[in-house]
């Protein structure tokens, strides 16, 4: 069965010429939304159809997409509230120290002494660097910046991350 990963949520239409307004969850919208890219459209967590990107442009904080075969606002209204996903076979190969969010979420987090701190619950994109939210038992979530001084190693095979919780990061 094919795995799909979210790349954006369709929040509205834009103009009369069939553009959709997307809040992106991808680090590389220029690559993901390039003309000819095939994406899967989901509504209410159900696969609806594959769509092909005809055009892409940025507008404020949104990505605006035109899809092949949907030339008017009436054609794209059904997409509002849906999600665009990419299939596993359409994921691009990342360089050695880059990871997809789905690979990071759920990893066990240990400190330098081997104490288990919790699991990665989510990753927040803050601008300067990502922040990993570590869900801990009987404690508040721990927020760790994704910087070399804190995240020491990531082992996807072992499903673990080794971190150095610098002074001031933990309550």
C-alpha positions as CSV (number, residue, x, y, z in Angstrom):
1,X,0.0,0.0,0.0
2,X,1.3,3.4,-0.9
3,X,2.3,5.8,1.9
4,X,1.5,9.5,1.5
5,X,3.0,12.5,3.3
6,X,1.3,15.9,3.7
7,X,2.9,18.8,1.8
8,X,0.1,21.4,2.2
9,X,-3.4,22.2,3.3
10,X,-5.8,24.0,0.8
11,X,-7.3,26.9,2.7
12,X,-9.1,28.8,0.0
13,X,-9.4,29.7,-3.7
14,X,-7.6,32.7,-5.1
15,X,-9.1,34.9,-7.8
16,X,-11.3,33.6,-10.6
17,X,-8.7,31.7,-12.7
18,X,-8.6,28.4,-10.8
19,X,-5.8,29.1,-8.3
20,X,-5.9,27.4,-4.9
21,X,-4.3,28.9,-1.7
22,X,-2.1,26.5,0.1
23,X,-0.4,26.6,3.5
24,X,2.7,24.5,2.9
25,X,4.3,22.0,5.2
26,X,7.2,21.3,2.9
27,X,10.6,22.9,3.2
28,X,11.0,23.1,-0.5
29,X,7.8,24.4,-2.2
30,X,9.7,25.5,-5.3
31,X,10.6,21.9,-5.9
32,X,7.5,20.2,-4.6
33,X,5.1,22.5,-6.6
34,X,7.1,22.8,-9.8
35,X,5.0,22.4,-13.0
36,X,4.4,18.8,-13.8
37,X,4.6,17.6,-10.2
38,X,2.0,15.0,-9.3
39,X,0.3,15.3,-5.9
40,X,-2.5,13.3,-4.2
41,X,-5.6,15.2,-3.2
42,X,-7.2,14.0,0.1
43,X,-10.5,15.2,1.6
44,X,-11.6,14.1,5.1
45,X,-8.6,11.7,5.2
46,X,-9.7,9.9,2.1
47,X,-7.8,9.8,-1.2
48,X,-9.8,11.5,-3.9
49,X,-7.5,11.8,-6.9
50,X,-4.1,12.7,-8.2
51,X,-3.6,16.2,-9.6
52,X,-0.8,17.7,-11.6
53,X,0.6,21.2,-10.9
54,X,0.3,23.5,-13.8
55,X,1.8,26.7,-12.2
56,X,3.1,27.8,-8.8
57,X,3.7,31.2,-7.3
58,X,4.2,32.7,-3.8
59,X,1.7,35.3,-2.4
60,X,2.3,36.6,1.0
61,X,2.6,33.5,3.3
62,X,0.8,31.2,0.9
63,X,1.7,29.1,-2.1
64,X,-0.7,29.6,-5.0
65,X,-1.2,26.6,-7.3
66,X,-2.9,26.2,-10.6
67,X,-3.8,22.6,-11.4
68,X,-4.0,21.1,-14.8
69,X,-7.6,20.7,-15.9
70,X,-9.1,23.1,-13.4
71,X,-9.2,26.5,-15.1
72,X,-11.8,28.4,-13.1
73,X,-12.8,29.1,-9.5
74,X,-15.8,26.9,-9.9
75,X,-13.5,24.0,-10.8
76,X,-11.4,24.3,-7.7
77,X,-13.9,25.1,-4.9
78,X,-14.2,21.4,-4.1
79,X,-10.5,21.4,-3.1
80,X,-10.9,23.9,-0.2
81,X,-10.4,22.2,3.1
82,X,-8.5,19.3,1.5
83,X,-4.9,18.3,1.8
84,X,-2.2,17.8,-0.8
85,X,0.2,14.9,-0.2
86,X,3.1,13.3,-2.0
87,X,3.4,9.6,-2.4
88,X,6.5,7.8,-1.0
89,X,7.8,7.0,-4.5
90,X,7.7,10.8,-5.4
91,X,9.8,11.8,-2.4
92,X,13.2,13.3,-3.4
93,X,16.4,11.9,-2.0
94,X,17.8,14.1,0.7
95,X,21.4,14.7,1.5
96,X,23.1,12.9,4.4
97,X,22.2,15.2,7.3
98,X,18.6,16.0,6.1
99,X,15.5,14.2,7.2
100,X,11.8,14.2,6.4
101,X,9.5,15.1,9.3
102,X,7.9,11.7,9.3
103,X,11.3,10.2,10.0
104,X,11.9,12.4,13.1
105,X,8.4,12.3,14.7
106,X,8.2,9.4,17.2
107,X,12.0,9.0,17.7
108,X,13.1,8.3,21.3
109,X,15.2,11.1,22.7
110,X,18.1,10.3,25.1
111,X,20.5,12.6,26.9
112,X,24.3,12.2,26.8
113,X,24.1,9.9,29.9
114,X,21.6,7.6,28.2
115,X,18.5,8.7,30.2
116,X,15.4,8.6,28.1
117,X,13.7,12.0,28.0
118,X,10.7,11.1,25.8
119,X,9.7,11.1,22.2
120,X,9.6,13.7,19.4
121,X,6.0,14.8,19.3
122,X,6.3,17.5,16.6
123,X,8.7,19.8,14.8
124,X,8.0,23.6,14.8
125,X,9.4,25.7,12.0
126,X,10.4,29.0,13.8
127,X,12.4,30.7,11.1
128,X,15.9,30.7,12.5
129,X,15.9,26.9,13.2
130,X,13.4,24.2,13.8
131,X,12.3,23.4,17.4
132,X,11.6,19.8,18.4
133,X,8.8,19.2,20.8
134,X,9.7,16.3,23.1
135,X,6.8,14.7,24.9
136,X,7.8,13.5,28.4
137,X,6.0,11.4,31.0
138,X,4.6,13.4,33.9
139,X,6.4,16.6,32.8
140,X,5.8,19.5,30.5
141,X,7.0,19.1,26.9
142,X,10.6,19.9,26.4
143,X,11.5,22.3,23.5
144,X,14.8,21.7,21.9
145,X,16.3,23.8,19.1
146,X,17.6,21.8,16.1
147,X,21.2,23.0,16.3
148,X,24.4,21.1,16.4
149,X,25.1,22.0,20.0
150,X,21.9,20.3,21.1
151,X,21.1,17.5,18.7
152,X,24.2,15.3,18.8
153,X,23.2,12.3,16.7
154,X,20.2,10.9,14.9
155,X,20.0,7.1,14.3
156,X,17.0,6.2,12.2
157,X,17.7,2.5,12.4
158,X,17.7,2.5,16.2
159,X,14.9,5.1,16.2
160,X,16.7,7.3,18.6
161,X,18.2,10.8,19.0
162,X,21.0,11.7,21.4
163,X,20.8,15.3,22.7
164,X,22.7,17.6,25.0
165,X,20.2,19.5,27.1
166,X,22.1,22.7,27.6
167,X,21.6,24.7,30.8
168,X,18.4,26.7,30.6
169,X,16.6,24.5,28.1
170,X,14.9,22.3,30.8
171,X,12.7,23.6,33.5
